[in-house]
Amino acid sequence: MNRRNFITGAATIAGGALLTRLAPTAIAAEPGTAAVSTGKTEPFNPGGLGYKPVITPNGVTLPWKMVNGVKVFHLVAEPVTHEFIPAMEGHPSLVAECWGYNGRVHGPTIEAVEGDHVRIYVTNRLAAATSVHWHGVLLPSGMDGVGGISQKAIQPGETFKYEFTLKQHGTLMYHSHHDEMTQMQLGMIGLFIIHPKNPTSPPPDRDYAFMLSEWKIEVGARRPDPNEMTDFNVFTLNGRSFPGTAPLVAKVGERVRIRIGNLSTMSHHAIHLHGYYFKVVATDGGEIPEAGQWPETTVHMPTGSTRTVEFVANAPGDWVMHCHMLHHVMTQMGHQFGNMIGIKTDGLSEKIRKLVPGYMAMGQDGMADMGEMGMAWPPNSLPMVGGRGQYDYVTMGGMFTVLKVREELSANGSDPGWYKSPPGTLAEVAPEADLKRDGIELPKDLPRTAALRTRKDDVWCGTPPAKPTLLAKNEINGRIKLH
């Protein structure tokens, strides 16, 4: 089903819960059977590491074991049934048949220490040949993982061994380097974090890692299109789109590090953080000397690169972090859509419904209300934007999450919920007395929505009807519902 069909007819939402599969140590019995991934966040910390493990929101860290002084890992390339957004109240799920590693999209984060001798076994459970490239890692040519150049491709059912000593530290990546267009676009990518052997500064209080990616998934489809070159319509942080992205949390005064890798097929990303400026402290080429670090509120992420930023969380609140390339905070329904802005559509829907039942004209005033229309979605599809926020529907989706900074956090670091702004620090409707006091004269042709708002807790949803009906805030989940 394409977007044009979606506009002209109603459909039902596909839902359902998935199970979580963590990084396995053994191969599943049936080659080619998809593992299931739902994005549970779980760091791997067996103790005695000598470093503070990173947190990969919505991801996991790959387990390892020591064998005669060698750190041994096992990656399994395999089909993965992946959940980009879970089903939640008022929002459909999006599930797709992808390829990944160890039941994950993206693959689990590999963590090690500069100077470690690592041995990484890669087992191929796909129906196609593959290889693994260690992106940015300094190693012998024969371990570089490029099929046909530095090694033979790993055939279905085979297990290859990669072995090398880590000569550097930093935020690096790994990905398939065989039939790259297909395999990387289906999810065969991951983060490779190498901690310094002799750090020059204390570790941060919070160390987060993100992988950026983009996908083409037609409305109603269960398989991403790996041949797409331009029109990507699902954008993810660690394989998840908002509102399925886990928040970052921090206590006031903590030093926060955010590592970002970009293995998107074609797109660069401009990752912007609200409420703070940070310093760019490292690239995939290594640390930036302090004299060369620079302050930013947005870090540009070229495809194929990593950047590491740090800041002190000194301002409590809920602070958005998102890509500032605006189509990257929209999903499927925001693409290939006719431009209706400013068109008068009065009576149009009724006329067209005589020919096309279920037709609805939309977009003449923008698409901000699309997620709250209450209409049925095609199976396995996403609205153009958003999810519920504390005050209104959030009109962004895709590559979007929230940094939650609090004076106190629960011991398990769980989501602290929405921030309650202290009195006098929340933007709201200006009282008439304040407008009069400050000499603010309002235009006489205000939209009726603003003109008819009568109390602080009453709002209008969408275009007011000819005979206004009051809409009141439902306190459950901060939803706006018609009485």
N, C-alpha and C positions, 0 to 999 in steps of 0.2 A: 504493500500500500504506500503510495506516495503522498506528499503533503497536500497536493491538490485534491486527492480523494478524501483526505482527512477533513478538509474544510467543507466538503459537500455532503458528508454523511456522518452518522454517529457510529461508535464502535464501543467495545468493552475493554476493560483494563485487565491485563494479565497480572496476577499477583502470585504470592507464595513465598515461603521461607526457604532458605538454603542452609545447608550445613557448612561448617568451617573446617577446612583441612589445613593443618599446620605442616611445616616442612617435614617430609618423611625421611626415614633412614633406609627404607626398603622400597623396591619398585612394586607398584600395584600389579596384580596378577594378570590382568588383561591388557596387553599392549594396545594403545590407541583409545582406551576408555578415558573419558574426560574426568579429571579431578575437579573438585568444586571449591571455589574461592569466594568468600564474602567479606574479606578485608578486616579481619580481627587484628587489632594491634597487640603484639606480644614481643617484647625484646628477648633476646637470648642472653642470659647472664649466669653462667655456671659457677661464678665466683673465682677470685684470684686472677682476674684478667689483667690488672695493672693499668686499666683505663676505664672510663665511664662509658658504657655502651650508648650508642645513639638510639633514638626512638624514631621508627619509621611509621608515622601515623597511617592507620589502615593497613599496615604491613607487618612482616615478621623478619627476624634475623636468622640466617642459616646456621644450624648447629654444626659443631666441629668436634673432633677428638684428637688427642695427641698420640702419635704412634712413633716411638723412638725419636722424639724431638721434632717431629714433623707435624704441622697442623693440617689435618685431613678433612676435606669437605666433600660432599656428594651432591651434585646438581642433576636433576632429572628433567629433561626436555619432554614436554607432554601436552596433550590437549587439556584445556582448562575451561570449565563452565564458570564464567566470571560475572559477578554482580557489580555493575557500575554504580547503581543506586538501589538501596533496598526499598521494598514497598513500605510506605509509612502513611499515616492518615493524611488524606488529601493529596497524595503524591504517588504516582505509579512507580514500579520498579523497572529497571533496564538490565536484562541478563543477556549475555552473548557467548557464543562458542568461540573461544580464543585459543592461542597457544602460549605456553609460559613455562615456568620451571617450578617443580616441587609443589604443584597444586596452586600456584600463585600467579596472579597478574597484578603487578609485575613480579619478577622473580624475587626471592627473599634477599635481603641485604646481606652481603658478605662483609664481615668485620675481621680485621687482623691488625698486627702491629708491625711497624717498620723493622726490618731485620728478620721477621718470621720466614721460615722455609715452609711454603704451602704446597699441598698436593690436592688437586681438585679433580675428582672423577666426574665425568659427564656421561650420563646414560641417555640414549635416544629412544624414547617411546613414541615418537612421531611416525607417521607413514612416509615422511620425506627425510632426506639427508640434512644434516645441520653441522654447525661448528660454533665455538664460543670465542669471541674476541674480548680481551681484557683491556678496555678502552682507557688509554692514558697510562697504563702500567708499563714500567720499564722492565723488559725481560728479554730472553733469547728469541731470535727470529722464529725458531721452530715452535715456540709456545704462543705465538701471536694470535693464532686461531682464525686465520683467513683461509677458507676452503679453496683449494686449488693452488694457492701461493705458498703458504707456510705449512700446510698439512693436507692430508686427504680428508674429505668430508666424512663426518661420522654417519654411517649408514644406519637405517632403522634396526634396532636391537643391539647395536654395538655400544661399548663403553670405552671412552678415551680417557687418558690420564694426562693432565697438565701439571707441571711441577716447576717451581721457580722460587727464588728468594726475593722478598720485597725490599727494594732499594730506596723507597721514598715513602712519604706519608701525604695524605690528602683525601679529597673526595673524588673518587673515580667511578667508573661504570663498567658493566659487562653487557654484551648482547650477541645475538647470532650474527655471524658474518658469512652466511651462505644463503642465497636467495633472500637477501636482506629486505627487499621491498615487501615480500610476503611475510617473512618471519618476524621482523621487528614490528611491522604494523599490526600483527596479530598478538603482540604482547611479549615477545622474547627479549626483554631488557631488564636490567637491575642495577642496583648501586653496589659499589665496592669501596668500603671505607677503610682506610689504612691510618691507624693512629700513630703519632710520633713515638719513637723509642725513648727519646730524651726531650720531653716537652719543655719549652722555654717559659710557659705560663701555666697556671692552674687550669684544669678543664672547666668548661662552662657549667653552670648549674642545670641548664636545659640544652640538650643537643638534639636537634630535629633534622631529619633528612627527607627530602622530597624528590621524586622523579616526575617530570612533566611529560605529557604525551597527548597525542591527538588521534582521533579515530573517525572513520566514515561508517556509520551504521544507518542504513535506510530504515525509515519508520516501519515497524513491524518485523524487521529482519532479525535473525538470530546469529548472523555471522558478519563481522566487520568486513568491509571491502578493502583488501590490501593493495588494490591497484589504483586507488584514488590519489590524485596529485594536487588538487586545489581545494575542493569543497569539503573540508572536515567539519563535522557537526557534533562531535562529542569531545570535550576537552577535560583532562583529568590531572589530579594530583595523586600520585601513588595509585593510579588505576581507579580513582573514584571521582565523581562529579558531585558538586553541591546540590542538594543538601545531604549527600551521603559521605561527605568528607568529615573526618574527625577534627575537632578543634585542637589548637595548640594551647597549653596552659602554662602559666608561670606565676610565681609570687613576686610581689613588689620588691624591687631591689636585686632580683636575680639577674645574672648574665645569661643571655640567651644566644645560642648559635643556631642558625638555619643553613643547612647545606642543600643546594638545589642543583639537580642535574636535568638536562634537557635532551632527550632523545626523540623529540617529535619528528615526524617524517619530513615536514617542509617548513615549519613555522618557528620563528623566534618568539620569545615571550618577554613582556615587560612586567615583572612581578613587583607589585606596589604594596607597601605596608602602611596602614593608617596609624596615626597617633605617635609615630616615632620616626627618627632618622637612625640609620645604621651605618656601619662601616663595612666596606667590602674588604675582607681580610685574606682571601685566598681564591685562587682559580684552580683548574685541574692541572695547571703547571706548577703549583706550589704556593707557599705562603707569600703574601705581599709584605715587605718590610713596613714597619709602622709609619715611617716617614712617607711612604708611598700610598698609604691607605686614604680613601676619600669618603666623605659622608654622602649618603644618598637616601631617598625615600623609595626609589624604584631601581631595581637592578635589571639590566638587560641581559637576557639569557639566549645567546646564539645557539642554534641547534648543534648538538655534538659537544657541548661544553658544560662545565660546572662552575658555580660561584658559591662562596661561603660568606655569609654576613653575620655580624654580631652587634648586639645592643644591650643596654641595661633596661630591664622592664621597670621603669619608674613611674608609669602612669596607669592606674587601675582602670579597667573598663573592658569592653568588647571591641576589639579593633580588627577591622577587615583586612585580609591579605588576599590579593587576587591579581590575575593578569589584566593589564590595562589595555590590551588589544581587545576592543569591545565585543567582537564576535566570539572571543574565547571565553566569555562569561554568559554565553547563550548555548543552547543545545539544539536538538533536532528540529523543533518547530520554528526556529529562527532563521532557517536557511531556505533559499529558493522560494521566497514568499513575495507575492505581489505587493507593490508599494501603494498603500491606500491612504497615506497620510493626507488629511485635509479634504478628502472626498466626502461629499454629502451622501449618506447611505440611508436616509429616512425612507422607509417603505421598501427598500431594495430586497431585504431578506424575504419578506412576505411574497413578493412577486416571483422571486427565483425559486422559492419552496414549492410553487405550483409545478415546476418542472423538475426540481432536484430536492426531494424531501430531506429535511434536516439541515439545509444550507443556512449558514450564518455569516453575514458580512462582519469583518473584524479588521482592526488595524487603523481605522481612520483617525484615532486619537493616540496612536502608539499601542504597544503590546504589553504594557505593564500589568494589566488586569488579566492576562491570558491564563495564568496559573490558578486563578480563583474563580473561573467562570463556572466550575462545577460540571463541565461537559465531559462526556465519556471519551477516553483516549483510545486510539488504536492499540491492540495488544503489543506489549513489549516496546513502548515508546515513551518519550519524555516531552513535557511541555517546554516551550522555548526558554523559560527562565524559572529559577527560584525555588523557594520553599518558605516555610513559616518563620517569621522572626518574632521578636518580643512585641513589637508594636503594629507591624503591618506585614503583608506578604513581601518577601525579599525579591526584588526584580533582577536578580543576577543568579546565575547557575554556573555549571562547568568548572572552570579553574578558579575556585573560590573557597576560602575557608576563613576561620575566625581565630584570632589570638585573644585568649581570655586571661587577663592579668588581674590577680586578686591579692588582697592583704593576707588571706589565709586560704589554704587548699586542703582538701581531704588527704589523708595519708596515702591513699592509693592513686592519687593524681587524677581522679575521675573528673568528668565535665562538671564544672561548678554551676551550670545553668546560666541564665541571663543576668547581666549586670544591672543592678538597681542604682540609677543615678541619684546622688544626694540632692536634696531640695535646692532649687535655684541653678542646677547644672544640666537641665534637660530642655532642649528646644521644643517649644509647643506653640499652640495658637496664641497670638498676641492679644492680650485683653484690650478692650476698647479704651479703657482709661489710660493705658500706656500709650496707645496710638495718639490720643488727644493730647496727653502731656508732652509728647515729643514732636508734635506738629506734623505727624505723618498723615497725608491725605491719600486715601485709596482711590484707584481708578473707578469710574462709575460703571464700566462695562466688565466687572469681574465675572468669571464663570459662575454659574449658578451653584456649583458644588460648594464654593467658598461662601457665597452669599447666604446659603441656607443652613450653614453649620450653626447650630444654636447653642450647644453646650460643649464643654471640653471633652466629654466622654462620648459624644455623638459624632458619627462620621457619615459621609455619603460614599457609597461604593459604586464606581462607574458613573455613567451619565444619569443625572437625576431624572425621574419620570416627570411627565407633564403635571400630574398631581402628586407632589412629593409624598413618599412614604418614609417614615423615619427608620433609619438603620442604627441599631445600637450594638455596642461592643459586647460580644460574648466573652466572659472572663476565662472560659476554658481554653487554654492554649493561646489566648490573645487573638482568637479568630474573629473575623468580621462576618456576621451572619444576618440574614434577613429575618425580621420578626414576622 
